[in-house]
Amino acid sequence: MIFEGPIWLENSDKYFVLHYDGSLQLRHELANESTILIDSCNYFYDRDQLVKICLKHIPNMTMIEFGHVQKSLDYQANALREGMPNVRLC
């Protein structure tokens, strides 16, 4: 189950998806609206993997964009851990 929805990268066809179990996926959307899994990790247990994934697959990502992605993921992860009743699952 996906939490909240994807976090799109600026000017890109790549996005992050945080699942209810804490698994984080970096996906690439193709022209026919199908997607390819690029990389993944468990954001709950290994948050530091986000930096490695970004450096490996999105080398031109700015620190501002990285901060936005990390802030959004932290919000979603905290909401999932606390079991907030007002969050939207997709």
C-alpha positions as CSV (number, residue, x, y, z in Angstrom):
1,M,0.0,0.0,0.0
2,I,1.4,3.4,-0.9
3,F,1.3,6.3,1.6
4,E,0.2,9.8,0.5
5,G,1.4,9.5,-3.1
6,P,4.6,9.9,-5.0
7,I,7.2,12.6,-4.4
8,W,8.2,13.7,-7.9
9,L,11.7,15.1,-8.6
10,E,11.8,18.5,-10.3
11,N,12.1,18.4,-14.1
12,S,12.2,14.6,-14.1
13,D,10.3,11.5,-14.8
14,K,11.6,9.9,-11.6
15,Y,9.8,9.8,-8.2
16,F,10.0,8.3,-4.8
17,V,7.2,6.2,-3.3
18,L,7.0,5.4,0.4
19,H,5.0,2.3,1.2
20,Y,3.1,1.5,4.3
21,D,5.7,-1.0,5.4
22,G,8.5,1.6,5.2
23,S,9.9,0.4,1.9
24,L,11.1,3.3,-0.2
25,Q,11.3,3.0,-4.0
26,L,12.8,5.2,-6.6
27,R,10.8,4.7,-9.8
28,H,11.1,5.9,-13.4
29,E,7.9,6.6,-15.3
30,L,7.9,5.7,-19.0
31,A,6.0,7.3,-21.8
32,N,3.3,4.7,-21.8
33,E,2.6,5.4,-18.1
34,S,4.2,2.2,-16.9
35,T,7.0,2.4,-14.3
36,I,10.4,0.8,-13.7
37,L,11.9,0.2,-10.3
38,I,15.3,1.8,-10.2
39,D,16.3,1.2,-6.5
40,S,14.8,0.7,-3.1
41,C,15.6,0.5,0.6
42,N,13.7,0.4,3.9
43,Y,13.4,4.1,5.0
44,F,12.3,3.2,8.5
45,Y,15.5,1.2,9.3
46,D,18.1,2.6,7.0
47,R,17.3,6.2,6.3
48,D,20.9,6.9,5.3
49,Q,20.4,4.9,2.1
50,L,18.4,7.8,0.7
51,V,21.7,9.8,0.2
52,K,23.4,6.8,-1.5
53,I,20.4,6.3,-3.8
54,C,20.3,10.0,-4.8
55,L,24.1,10.2,-5.4
56,K,24.0,7.0,-7.5
57,H,20.9,7.6,-9.6
58,I,20.3,11.4,-9.5
59,P,23.8,13.0,-9.4
60,N,22.5,16.4,-10.5
61,M,20.0,16.7,-7.6
62,T,20.4,20.0,-5.7
63,M,20.7,20.1,-1.9
64,I,17.5,22.1,-1.8
65,E,15.6,19.4,-3.7
66,F,17.2,16.7,-1.6
67,G,16.1,18.6,1.5
68,H,12.5,18.8,0.2
69,V,12.4,15.0,-0.6
70,Q,13.9,14.1,2.8
71,K,11.5,16.4,4.7
72,S,8.5,14.9,2.8
73,L,9.7,11.4,3.5
74,D,10.3,12.1,7.2
75,Y,6.8,13.6,7.5
76,Q,5.3,10.5,5.9
77,A,7.5,8.1,7.9
78,N,6.6,9.8,11.2
79,A,2.9,9.8,10.3
80,L,3.1,6.0,9.6
81,R,4.9,5.2,12.8
82,E,2.4,7.2,14.9
83,G,-0.6,5.7,13.1
84,M,-2.1,9.1,12.3
85,P,-5.8,8.6,11.5
86,N,-6.0,11.5,9.1
87,V,-3.4,10.4,6.5
88,R,-4.4,9.3,3.0
89,L,-3.4,5.9,1.7
90,C,-3.4,5.4,-2.1
